[in-house]
Amino acid sequence: MTSAQWGLLLRGRFLAFEGADGSGKSTQISRFQAWAAEQGISLVIVREPGGTAVGERVRDILLDPIHAEMKVRCEMLLYMASRSQLVLERIEPALRQGSCVLSDRFVGSTLAYQGAAGGIPEAQIRAVAEVAIGGRWPDLNVLFDVNTETAMRRMSPLLDRMESKGAEFHKRVREGYLAEARRDPKHYLVVDASQTPDNVFDQLMRGLQAWCTTLTPVAVA
């Protein structure tokens, strides 16, 4: 696929990169960013929680180990509050301008962490998400999947509040992600993240290319 074809098909598209802590997701975001720059593709990268002045304050609360007593329902609502601000302030404007937007996590993370691992019913999370994001779901979620043992070995020893929840919690997170991908294969690309970064990126790009061939270019303002 040529640079022009990539640029046309990714114009105005919303991608979310998902995966458990230790999946190597951040490495692949950096690689995709470099690739997009080489192709001349306008790419806006945002992160969750955070990405806005309001969201960064929420991020500090959510990830600080001092808030160990935070209940999962409160946790879910704080993620959604940060996400709502991110959609309105960063994501929607960038999409309207024709950029490809890549979010480091989105609703898929809430379904996995606070849903499958935390116990909040999926239907409740989706109902709150509809209010928070106003229907702005990703065009494609890329799930970087790796077994829990490997992911735990890759984590920094300086764990934040979410990373420090333990192996059993992170196992449920992985299972939740995979279940979501099975339920909605049209909007999920699963990448085996247990391999080398080069091999993972190759899988990512082959999967994206196959997905792009199913698309019709988006008309943007």
RAJOBEL-V28538 format. One record per helix or strand of 2 or more residues. SS is the DSSP state (~ for helix, > for strand). FROM is the first residue (numbers start at 1). LEN is the number of residues. If there is no record, write none. Layout:
BEGIN
ss: (SS/SS)
from: (FROM/FROM)
len: (LEN/LEN)
END
This chain:
BEGIN
ss: (~/>/~/>/~/~/~/>/~/~/>/~/~/~/~/>/~)
from: (3/14/25/43/53/65/72/100/107/122/140/148/163/167/185/188/197)
len: (8/5/15/5/11/3/25/5/11/12/6/7/3/17/3/5/16)
END
